[in-house]
Amino acid sequence: MFIDQVHIHVKAGDGGAGCMSFRREAHVPKGGPDGGDGGSGGDVILEADSSISSLIDYRFKHHFKARRGTHGKGSRMHGANGENLILKVPTGTQVRLYDEENKQSGVLLADLTHNGEQVIVAKGGQGGRGNIHFVTSTRRAPAFAELGEPAEECWVELEMKLMADAALVGMPSVGKSSLIARMSAARPKIADYPFTTLVPNLGMVYSEDHNFVVADVPGLIEGAAEGKGLGHEFLRHIERTALILHVIDATGGWEQRSAVKDYFKINHELVSYAKELKDRPQIIVINKVDIPGTDEAIQELKQAVYEQALEAAGGNEFSDDFAIPQIHCVSAVTGAGVDALIAATAQMVYELRSAAAEDEKLGVQYEQIWEHQRLTRDKHFEVRNLGGHVFTVSGKAVERMVIQTEWDNEEAIAHLQRRLEKLGVEKALVQAGARNGDEIRILSRAFAFESAIESDEAIKRYNEVADKIDD
């Protein structure tokens, strides 16, 4: 079964709590703090695997959870980290946040196009620090420790887009399935009625010089770019291909369609779906040329392609921009012209993939890019003025700090205030208009605002001091 889009819920492991403990043993009447740290929870990681061809593993199981970290103990015994949960997905899988309640896709988290490429979709909670970390020159016996950080959990959308080298596209019943069966060892369903093919088929094509993978994409119809006739379900698989094999029925099919109109309709749908497909290289494949009476349609199409290329070059045939797509006349039934088509496709795919490989040598670290974007999202917070001297602060990092705090422990609350100040929350509240005594709400907690900076001049001096410290 071919599954190319699923929604799953992932939850990382919670962090273990740090321990508040003091050394107690014979002949050591004043042992210092010795509380161990809690273990960090496991991450949920998606990893691209080229040996997987669909998302069927996630068709019936939708909930995945990593292991939590264990709590710290006395005698500086740290808790064990939770084991990461690695979920394998096909190469070419795009990962987005998903709003399960409103059934809407959100921000793109990653585009896994390389074998072994990984992205963390749910970060495990950090283990809380034991009280050994909070000793200062004036606080020799800290009687508090951090709670474990709560783990991330969310719904994500996995959308697979085929990583074929070339894609056969065209109207229904133009012979795409027959053509892929002739070119490769693929054996798709072939019949003389529209939409025989309902899912993409992949075939490995062997040529004398270079081999390539070709995809048979189900037939497109007018309005496919707007989703008509499952258009979006099919068009997504064309985005990854290096080359488009535009198949046209020279006979016009049982509807007696115009080959020229079919050519322009399909190109219009491709560009309407994704503008970058306008510049995607094409080879025009005129099929069913073994049937008598197709010569006129073939000449009309060749003339239309020539005129289109001439118009794109500003009417100058000698311009560097003037380029006519290759046109191959073939018969998927008799095999006429197929060998020449395979050779031309193999050579063009080789050239396109070689150029792409040169770009990859620049050393782009995709996994670092996804991780940097995740950290940036996590650190972001928002301050809102609700009126009536009430402000709210929201954001992953801020909310985790609040959850980690023991609210019945004054030392722990003081430590939270210092962490929020370091993150820039105090400065942001002042800039939003908060003044001493105003109510600040974070999650279910509310407290009075106390700050040493209450004016624009104070903020300016605050920034100057902060810059000097950074330098």
N, C-alpha and C positions, 0 to 999 in steps of 0.2 A: 504494500500500500504506500502511495506517495503522499506524504504530509509535508506541507511547506509553510505552515503558520500555526503557532500554538501560543497559549498563555499559561504561564506557570507562576506559582507563588513560592518565593524563596525566603528563608529566614536563617540568618547566621547564628552562631552560638553566642550566648551571653558571656560576659566576662565574669570570672570568679571574684568574690569580695576579698579585699585585703584584710589582714588580721591585726587587731589591736591587742598586743600582748607584751608582758614584761618578763624579763629573765628572773626566774625564781629557783634558787637552788641553795644548798647548804653553804654556809660561809660566804654568801654573796648577798648581804642584806639590802643593797640598793642596786640591783641589776637593772640595766637600761632596757629600752624598748627592743623587742626582737620579733615583732609581727611580720610574717612573710607576705609576699604579694600574691594576689589572685592570678590564676592563669587566664590568658586571653582566649576568647571564643574562636572557633573555626570560621573561616570565610566560606562563602558560596562562590565558586569560580566557574565560569563557562570557558571551555577550551575547544578550539576548532580542531576537528579531526577529519582528515581527508578520506579516511576509510568508511565514514558514515555518509549515507546518501539521502537521508530524509530525517524528519523530526518525529518519526513514529514512536520513539521511546517515550515521548511526552504526550501521546494521544490520550492515554487513560489515567496516567499518574500526573497530578498537577501540583503537588505540595512537596517541597524539599527543605530539609532542615539540617544544618551543621551541628556538631557537638559543642557544648558549652565548656568553658574553662572551670577548673575546680578552685575552691576557696583556699586562701593561704592559711598557714597554721603558725603556731608559736615556734620558737627556736629557729627563726628565719627560714622556715620551710615554705617554699613557694609552691603554689598550685600548678598543676599540669595544664598546658595549653590544649584547647579543643582541636580535634583533627579537621582540616579543611575538607569541604565537600566539592569535588570536581565533577561537573556535568559536561559530558561530551556532546558537541553539536557539529553539524556539517560545516565545512569551510564555505564561506559565502553567506553566513548567518548574520543578520543585523539584530541588535538587541536594543529594545526601547523600554522605558518605563511604561506601565499600563495602568489606567484607572479602571479597575474592575467594576466600580459602581456605575460610572457613566459610559463604560465600554469605549473608551477613547485612548488612542496611543499618545505617548508623551515624548520626552526628550530622548534623543539617540544616545545610548550609553556606549556602544561600540559597534564596529563593523569588522567582523572576524573573517578576513580574507586570506590568511596565511595559516598553513598547518602548524599546530602547536601554539598559536596565538591565544592569549588568555585575557580575561577581564573579570575583575571582582564586581559582582552584581549586588552582593550583600556583605558588608564588612563586619567581622566579628567584633564584639565588644572588648575593649582593653580591660585587663584585670586591674582591680583596684590595688592601690599601693598600701602596704602595711605601714604601721606607725613608725617604723625605723626611718622612713623618708622625711618625716616632718620634724626632726630634731633641729633646733637652732641654738644660737648662743644664749638666747633668753628663754627658750622652751625646751627644757631638757627631758621632759617626760610627756610627750604628746599622747593624750588619751583619746585619740580618734584615728580612724583609718578610712580609706575610700571604699565605697561599694563598687561592685563590678559594673562596668559600662554596659548598658543595654545594647543588644545587637540590632542591626538593621534588618528590616523585613519589608518586602514589597512584591507587587505583581510586575512581571516583565513579559514583554511580547517578543517571541522569537520568530523571525521571518527569514526563511531560507530563499536565497536567489541563486540559481544554478551558476556554476563556475565553468560553463562550457566555453570552448574557443570560438565556436561559430554557432549561430542559431538560424534555423529555417523558419522564416515567417511568411505569412501570406494569408489570403482569404481561405475560408473553409473549402475543402475538396479540391485543392490545386495540386495535390500529389505529394505533400511534404512527407507523409508517413511512408509512401512507396519509395521516395527518394532516399530517406535515411536507411531504409531496409536494403536498398541497392548499394549505398555507400559504405555501410558498416554491417556488423553482425547483429544489430538491434532488430527485433522482430515485433514491431508495434501492430496493433489491430488495424487492418486495412479494409475499407468497405466503400461503396459508391454512394454514401449519403453524408451530408454535412455533420461536423462535430463528432466524427468517429473517434478522434483523439480528444480525451478530456483531461489528461494530465501530460506533462512534458515527458518525452523519452530521450534518453542519452545513448549515443553510439560512439564507439571508438573507431576512427577511420585510419587505416594504415596506408601510407604513401611511400614511394621509393625513397624520398629524401626526409620527410618530416611527418610525424603522426599528429593527430589532433582529435579533440572531442567535439562532436556536433550534437546540438539539441533540436529536437522536433517540438516546437511550441504549438499548442492547439490553435486552430484557425481564429483569426481576428475578424471582427465585423466593424462596420461604421458605428462610431460612438464608443468604441472599446476603451478609449482614454478616459471616458467619464464613467466607466464601470459597466457599460452595457454588455450583456452576454458574457459575464465573468471576465471582462477585459482586464481589470487590475490583477486578477489571479494569474493571468497569462503573461501580461506585459512585464511584470517584475522580473521574470526570468531572462529577459533580453538585456537588462541593464548591465550585467556582468560580462557579456560576450565581447570579444575583441572585434568580431566581424559578423555582419548580418548577411545571410543568404536569402535574398528577397525572391521568393518563388511565385511565379505568375503562370496561370493556366492559359496557354495559347488558344484554346478552343472556347474560352468564356464559360465553360461548364454548362450545366443543364439550364442555368438562368440566362445563358447567352450574354454574359457580362462583357464589358469592354476591357481589354488587357491594359490599355492606357489609364482608364479610370481606376482600375484596381491598383495600379502602381501608385498613383497619387493619393488614393484613399489610405493605403497602408502607411505610406510615408507621413501623411498628416496625422494619423493616430499615434505613430511613434514619437513624433515631435511634440504632440499635445500632451503625451504622458510624461516625457522627460526631454527637456530642450537639448541636453547633451547628445541625444541620439541623432540629432540633425547632422552632426559631424562624424558619426560612427561610419567607418568604411563599409561599403556594400558591394556585393557581387549579385548582379541580377541574373536569375535563373529562369529561363522560359521553358516550361515543361510541356509535355505532350506534343512535341513537334512531329512525332511519328504519324499523327492523325492528319489526313489530307485536308486542305483548305485553310491551313493556319499561316501560310506565307504572308498574307496581307496583314494580319494582326501582328506578326513579328516585325515587319517593316515599320508599321505605325508606332509600335512601342520603341523601337530603336531611334526613330526620328524624334519622338517625344523626349527621350532621355538626352539626346544630343542637344535639343533646343533648351532643355532645362539647364544643362551644363554651360551652354553658351550664355544664357541669361545671368547665371551666377557669376560668370567672368566678366560681366559688364558688356557683353556683345563682342568681346575681343577673343578670337579663337587662338591667338598667339600669346595671350596673357598667361602668366605663371599660375593663375588661379583656375585656368581652364583644365578640367579633368573629367573625363567620361568614365563612369563605373564600368567595370568589366561586364560583358553580357555573354552568357553561355546558353546555347540552345541544347536541351537534353530531352531524353525520353527515359523516365524511370522504369518503364515497362521493358523496353528493348535494351536499355543500357547505353544507347547512343549518346555520346558527348559527356558521359558521367566521369570517365577517367580524366579527361581534360579539366573538368570542374574540380575533381579531387586534387589534382596537381596544383592548380591555381590557388585553391583555398589553402592547401598546406603551406605553400610558399608565403602567401599573404599573412597567415596566422603566425608563421615563424618570424617574419619581419616585425609584426606588431608586438608579439610577446618578447622579442629580443630588446626592442626599444623600452618596453615596460620594465624588463629586468635591469637595464642600465639605470633606470630611475631608482630602483630599489637598492642599488649599490651605494646610494648616498647615505645609507645607514639610518633610515627612519625607524625609530623604536616605537612601534605602534602600542605595545603594552604600556610603555611609560606615558604615552599620550593619554590613554584611557585612564590611567591611575592619577595623572595630574588633574584631569578634568573632574574626577570623582572627589579628590581632595579639595579642589576649588569649590565645588558644590557644597561639600560638608561644612566648610568654614564660613560660608555665607550666612548672614543672619539679617533679620528685618525688624525695625522698630516702628511701631504704629501708635499714634496718639489717638486714644479713644474719646478724648474730651473729659472734662471734669477732673483734670489732674490724674488721669489714669493712662498708663502706657503698657503695651505688651511687647515682648521680645520673643521672636520665633526663629528657629534655625537648628539644624541637627547638632552642631557642636555645643551650642548653648544649652539645649534641652538635655543632652547627655550629662553635662556637668551638674545640672540640677538633680537629675535622677541619681547620680553617684553620691550625692551629699546626704549625710545623716542629719536630718533637720532637728533632732533633739539634742544635738551636740554643738555648743557655741563655737568651739574651735574649728569644727568642720565647716560651719557657716562662714566664718571669717576667711577660711582658706578658699571657699567658693568665690567670695567677693574679690579676692586677689586674682583668681583665674579669669573672672569676667572682665576685670579691669585690663588685664594683659591682652585679652582678646579684642579689646576696643569697644566693649559694650557701654561702658560708662561714658566715653567720649561721644558715642552715637546718641545716647539718651540726652545728653546736654544739647547736642546739635538739634535734636528733635523738639527741644523746648522743656525738657524735664528739669525740675528744680527740687531742692531738698524738701523732703516731706511728701512728694508725689508717690502714688502707688504704682509699683512695677509688678507686672504679672508675667510669669514664665510657667507654662503648663498649668498645673493646678496650684502653684505656689504664688503668694503675693507678699511683698515686703515694701517697706518705706525706702525711698531713694535718699542716699547720703553721698555727696560728692564734694571734692575740694575744688572742682572746676565748674563755675556757674556762669561764665560770661565768655563772649567771643575773644576778649583779650586773654582770658585765662586759657582758652583752647589754643590760642596762638602760642603762648608760652609753653603749654603742655607739649605741643608738636615740636617746638624748638629743642626742648630737653630730650624728647624721645629720639629725635634725629641725631643728637650728639651721642646718645647712648648707643644707637645702632652703628655709628661711625667708629 
